[in-house]
Amino acid sequence: MSNQHNPIVRNDIVSGHAIRSVVAIDEPEHHRARALGDLTSALPSPEALAIHGAVAGRIITTPDFHPGKPVPVGLVADIENAVIPHLIGNDIGCGMRMIVLDGIREDELVPDLEGQLRHVFFQGGRDIALTGRDRHAALRDGVPGLLESLAGKRQGLLARLDLASAWADVASTSDDGCFRSDAIDPDFTDYAAPDDRHRHDAILGTIGGGNHFVEFGVVERIVDGGFARIAGLKPQSVVIVVHSGSLDFGQRIGTAVRERARQNGAVAVDDRIVSEARHASHYRRYMNGHANAANAAFVNRFLIGLAAVEALARTIGRPVAHRLVYDAPHNTVWQTGNTVRHRKGACPARGPGRIRGSPYEWSGEPVILPGSMGDGTWLLRGLGATEGLESSAHGAGRRLSRQEARGAKTTLAGLRVVGPVDTASAAIRGRPDILAELQGRLKEEAPAAYRPIDQVVDPMVATGLVAPVARIRPVLTVKG
């Protein structure tokens, strides 16, 4: 049964908390019930929070709300006086980046590009050389820290970086591409030990797995011409959309905070809750490590974008000018005063006047919302709705689990997908076991596994969370 005829906005009580939800069109009740069940397990009760001196503020879910362990995706929660690390999980800083390419036509995205992308992302062709000082600056101060460090000697891909353009793009990045940190987390000491020796980085600039991707697309429709002009988008503009996160950095911070909580008797009542006042050192260690990981994610997407542009430049035999439309995380915590806003699979969508110094200061924050590989991406404009905690869905949202998607009947025809393995090679064509596994992984991310994107966008437009700007049609997707 679907809730097609039910109100778009639903209100529930979960674990003693009031939850406001904007619901996707035609959302099956059983699917939403499963996600609410996961949320029941994920949210500490008001009594558990009170023991730690914490209080839950407003909690909402977005239209891409779907089951997830230990926390469903599409959640925004304000917590006073504490952070709950598991509410955002290990992929700290995961987010979206959109780049518009100047003077590039769709017909230049030729088949040879697929080989170049495979070489760059999966066969050692990224050529990202960083010094220890570069790594230290990236984790400590994000994209601005890295750019400042790169003012000296550079090698490889970064030797071809236009630093002036990169600095200009910082203004089009959420939080200026930097979460404040006091130091490098001790777990990253070896990685970020300051020295001047260039080494090829094995982590930063990689896409990761799951639903992370790099996609080349074309602007097929513009709804808000004024905002599109600020973003540098025109009809038929070619764009690159990047979805990736903090890789090993977030994984380590998320795992370590749980290990320390279990060892700390002061948080034994509910080790998911870390109080700013009562567990001060534990809190500071997590928030600082979180900032390091979020900064790594900003830098990771920055480097992925450069590598994707480089692959196209090698394909067409000339440099490719580009500019950033926007970059923002959707798996992160933000602290303002005593309030920690947790976003798990939810984009910031602040309204006019809220992001000072940005090209979008008086128009609203860009929201990059991808659908499935066959459904494309919407660029939206945040309206700063307080009832929605200035947030938006971060994607179309799964309607089938990965295992369900593998067993579903679906067509993958017409999709241009680049993965680590070239399925057209003679060696792979003779390996049906490998081909079957690759086909299964592709089905996990196929269009049938996700909601149609407009079923998520339309309710947010109707409830005043966002306004539509432009729709991007996918042409070619790179998957890890």
Salt bridges, closest charged atoms under 4 A:
ASP12 OD2 - ARG32 NH2 2.46
GLU27 OE2 - HIS31 ND1 2.80
GLU27 OE2 - ARG451 NH2 2.84
GLU29 OE2 - ARG10 NH1 3.12
ASP38 OD1 - LYS69 NZ 2.57
ASP64 OD2 - HIS394 ND1 2.66
ASP78 OD1 - ARG341 NE 2.78
ASP91 OD2 - HIS212 NE2 3.06
GLU106 OE1 - ARG473 NH2 2.85
ASP107 OD1 - ARG105 NE 2.98
GLU108 OE1 - ARG105 NH1 3.95
GLU108 OE2 - ARG318 NH2 2.90
GLU114 OE2 - ARG416 NE 2.78
ASP127 OD1 - HIS200 NE2 2.79
ASP182 OD1 - ARG180 NH1 2.93
ASP185 OD2 - ARG285 NE 2.70
ASP187 OD2 - ARG252 NE 2.91
ASP187 OD2 - ARG285 NH2 3.78
ASP195 OD2 - ARG199 NH1 3.29
ASP196 OD1 - ARG133 NE 2.82
ASP201 OD2 - ARG135 NE 2.99
GLU220 OE2 - ARG471 NE 3.72
ASP224 OD2 - ARG381 NE 3.48
GLU259 OE1 - ARG252 NH2 3.42
ASP270 OD1 - ARG272 NE 3.03
GLU310 OE2 - ARG160 NH2 3.34
GLU310 OE2 - ARG314 NE 3.10
ASP327 OD2 - ARG97 NH1 3.05
ASP327 OD1 - ARG301 NH2 2.95
GLU365 OE1 - ARG350 NE 2.87
ASP375 OD1 - ARG471 NH2 3.09
GLU387 OE1 - ARG20 NH2 3.09
GLU390 OE1 - ARG341 NH1 3.72
GLU390 OE2 - ARG354 NE 2.83
ASP433 OD2 - ARG431 NH2 2.69
GLU437 OE2 - ARG406 NH2 2.95
GLU437 OE2 - ARG441 NE 3.00
GLU444 OE1 - ARG402 NH1 3.65
GLU444 OE2 - ARG406 NE 2.61
GLU445 OE2 - ARG398 NH1 3.37
GLU445 OE2 - ARG402 NH1 2.29
GLU445 OE1 - LYS479 NZ 3.85
ASP454 OD1 - ARG471 NH1 3.00
